[in-house]
Amino acid sequence: MKILVTGAAGFIGANLSKMLIDQGHAVVGIDNFNDYYDVSLKRDRVSVLLDSPEFEMVEAAIETEGLLIDLFAAHQFDAVVHLAAQAGVRYSIEAPRTYLASNICGTFELLEAARKTPPKHMLLASTSSAYGANSEMPYCETQKADHQMSFYAATKKATESMAHSYAHLYGLPITMFRFFTVYGPWGRPDMAPFLFTDAILKDRPIKVFNHGDMKRDFTYVDDLNRALSLLITAGDKTQSLGSFDTLSPVAPFRVVNIGNNDPVQLLDFIQAIETATGKTAAKNFMDMQPGDVPATWADTTLLQALTGYKPQTNIQEGVNAFVEWYQSYYEHKTSQ
């Protein structure tokens, strides 16, 4: 298959592209390499992919009018995995306008391109943050999600509605996936696993929000991407699988959670990093940040019904892999 991965220089996109290439697919990646965080990390991720003749990189912004229309026409993609977005709950409070261009306008350009040159299946990234103020756990895709707590989450929920309208109007098979706190090698420097590991190894205190009274459904990046690779071929499942299925009554459209289905206390996650690094963290306990939620927990019944797969990497195993990558990558960078 020929697969387009948007946001291919990102943490999830680069890991997914590598997995798809290893599975024998041809991958076209697109990314604008913006400077929201260290651009050299993005380029290093992509340098691994460029070793394969089955990978092509396009450096451009997806919101550029007409660019994706031309790209779709030239390549006739079998499948699309749309990961490109301005990420970050907290940054969306400081700079909300940047989320309009990438998340809303970029997704619109993608849907327009797919309308003109339809792939067999499109997977579009949403977020667990879409559940917002919901307090019933675990989060199930059939729950209403109308009260987002950050502008980032609001833009992602808006893309779900946009995608449903295109699925209905043009018969485009679309799966929206809501992923839960993804971590692992090549992870983003603005996320807790990276921030905690970096601070602990450099003997700096870490910020522990809501005084540690938080739970997250931490999902290892390889588990997420295995689920995505299996979902790519699940676009032809157009019959409802049961009361838990989100299949639209008027479109080939679903919303699917991808999480570990095993929420971990924040302090236990920090302890896993302490074990992996062999060092104890100095902790500054702080209040909850605006836009954040105290807990996330994914119901993965629908994912398992569609793919037969359940993410399974335990937290210590995943943290060990991240810390090993972090130490190896930055030791190499310092020695250059």
N, C-alpha and C positions, 0 to 999 in steps of 0.2 A: 504493500500500500504506500501511497504518497501522502504524507501527513504534514499539515501546517501547524507549527507550534508558535503562538505569539508569546512575547515575553521570554524568548529562548535564552537570553543571557541572565535571566533571573534564577533564583535558588531552585524553585520547583521546575521551571522550564528547562534549565540546562540538564538537571538530573533526569527528567522525563525524556528529553531528546536522546540522551545517551542510552537509556533503556530501550527506546523504540528502535534505534539504530542496531543495537545488539540483538534485537528480535528479528532483524532483517528488513525493516521498513526504511524507506527513503524519507528524510525529514528536511523541510524548509523551515528555518527559524527566522523570526523577525523581532527586532528590539531596537529601541532608540538610545540605549546606553545612557539614560539620564543620570544626573549626579545626585540623586536623592541619597545614595550612599556610595561608597568607594567604587569608582568605575573600573579600577584595575582588577578588583575581585570579579566583576562581570566579565571582563576580557579574558581573565585566566580560566573562568568556567568554559567560555566559548572556545578557547584554544585547544582544549581537550577534544571538543566535538569536531573541530576542523581537521583533525587527523584522519577522519573518515571521509571517503569519497561519496558516501551516501548522505552527507550533510551539506546544506547550502545556507549561508547566513545573509540576511538582508538587513542592513542598518538603516532604519527609518522609523518614523513615528506612525503608528497605525491610524491616528486621526487625520493624517494627510489626505485631503479629499481625492478620491479616485485611485489612490495607490493600491489599495487592497483589491479593488475591482480588476485592475490590470494584472495583479499577482495571481488571483484566482483564475482568470482567463488563461494566463500563460501556463499554469501548472495543472489545472483540472484535479484538484485535491480529492482524495477519497474520504479523508476525515480532517477535522480541524479541532485542535485543543487551544482554547483561548484563555491564556493566563496573563497577558499584558494588562497592567493596571497600575495606577498610582496606589501604592500600598500604605498601610499604617493607620491605625485608629487615631493615635494621638496627633500625628502630623495633619490629619484632616481638620482638626480644630484650629490649627495655626494657619493653614494654607488651603482652604476648601476649594478655591478656584482651580487649583491644579488637578483636582479630582474630576472636574467636569470634562476637561479635554480628553484625558485618557480613558476614564471609566465609562462616561456616557457617549461622548462623540466617537471615541475609538470603537466602542461596541456597535454603535450605529453604522459606521463604515464597514465593519466586519459583516453585519447582517445584510447590508445592501450588496456587498460583494457575493455573499452566499445566495442571495435571491437571484442574481444574474447567472452565477455558475454554481449550482448546488452540489455540495459534497454529500456523501451517503449519510454522514452523521457528524454533528457538531457537539463538542463538549465545552461548555462555557463556565468559567470559574465564578462562583459566588462566595459566600463566607458564612461561617457559623455566627458571625456578628449580626447576620440578618435576623436572628431570633430575638435580638434586642432585649426588651423588658420581660420576655417570657420567663417564668420561674418554674414551670413544670418540667421535670427531668425524668428520663433523658429527652433531649430535643428530638421530636419526630417530625418528619417532613410534612405530615398532614396537619400539623398545628398551624394556626394563623400566625403570621409574622408581620405585624403592622406597626410595631413601635420600636424602630431602630434607635440606638443610643448614640450614634456618631454619624457624621456626614459620610464617612467612608462606607459604613454599612448601608446608609440610605441610597448611595449611588449603586451599590451592588444589588440591592433589592430592586431598584429601578431597572437594572439590566435584565433581571428575571422577567419583569413585565414586558419589556421591549422584545425579548427573545420569544416569549409566548405569542405575542401578536404576529411576529414573522412566521413562527411555526404554523399558526392557524391560517394566515393569509396565503402563504406560499408552500405549505406542506413540507417545511424544512424539519427533518428529525433533529431535535435539540434536547440535550440533557444538561441541566444546570447542576453543578456539584458544589455543595457547601462543605468546605474542608475546615478541619479543626486543628489549630495550633501546630503547624507543621515544623519539624526540626530535623537536624541531621547535618552531615558533611556539606560544606559549601553554603551553610546557612547565612541569613542576612545579619549584618552587624547591628541593626536596630532592634533585634528581637532578644527576648530574655535569655535564651540559652547562650547566645554569643556574648551578651553584655555581662552575664554572671560569670562565665568561664574566663573572659578577658580580665575582669576585675579580680577574681580570686587568684589567678595565676600571677597578677601584678600587685598583689597585696593591697588592693583598694577595697573599701567597703562597697557592698551592693545595696541597692534600694529594694526593699521588700514592701510592696504596696498592700493596702488593706490589712496591714500588720500580719501578713502571711495567711490570712483567712480567705484563701482563694483556691479554686480547683480548676484545672484545665485538662481537656481530653487530648493530651499530647499525642501527635501522630507522626510516626517516623516517615521520612520522605520517601523511602523505597516502598513502604506499604501504600502510601497515597498513590504513587505512580504505578504500582502493580494494579491497583484498583482502576486507575484511569485507562491503562492499556487493555484491561478486560472490558471496561465499559464501551470502548470504541466500537467493539463488535456487537454491542447489545442494543444498537439503535433500531433493530428490526423487531424488537419485542413490543408489539403494538397492542397486545391484549393485557388487560389489568391482571396483576398478580395477586390481588387481594385488597382488603380494606386499608392496608398500609401503603398501597401504591399511589403515587402522585400523578399517574398518567392523566393528562388532560382529557376531558370528554370531547373537546373540539379541536385537538391538535396532537401531533406526534411529539409530545413535550413532557418531560419529567424533571423533578427536583430530587437530588439524591445526596444524602449525607456521606461523607468519607471521614471517619474518625476511628479512634482505637476502641471506642465503647468501654473505656476504663479510665474515668477521671482520676487525676493525681493531685494530691495536696501540693501547693506551691513549695512548702517547706520540705516535703519529701523529694521534690524535683531538685531543689537546691542541694539536699543531702546526697543525691545521686551524682551531682557534679563534684561535690566535695570528695566523694569516694573515688571518682575517676581521676581527679587531679591530685589526690593525696593531701589536700590542704583544706583548712577550715575557713569558711567565709565570715568576715566581719559584716554584720547586718545592721542597716539603718531601717527601722520599721516606720512606715509612712502611711498616710491615709490613701484611700482609693482615688485613682485619677479620674477626671471627667471622661465620660464616654465608655468607661470600662464596665465589665460585668463580673460578679463574684464567682461564677462557675459556668463551665460548658461541659456538655456530655452528649455524645452522638448516639442515637438509636441507629444501628446499621442493618436492621432487618431487610430493608429494601435493597441495599447494596448486595447483601448476601443472596437474596432471591434473584437478582439480575445477573450476578457474576459467579456465585458459589464461593466468593472470597471474603475473608474477614481479616483486617489488619491485626498483626499479632506480635510485633516487636515490643518486648517489655522495656520499661523506662531505663533501667540500668544498662541494658545492652545498647539501646539507642544513644544514650548519653556518652557511653564509652566510645562509640564510633565517632561522635561529634568531637569530643575532646581530643581523640587521637588525630583526627583530621586537622583540627585547629593548631595543635602543637607542631605537626609536621609542616603545614602550610606556612605558618609564620616563622618557623625556624629556617625554612628554605628562603623566605623573603628577606630575613635579616642577614642571611649569609651571602646574598647576591651583591 
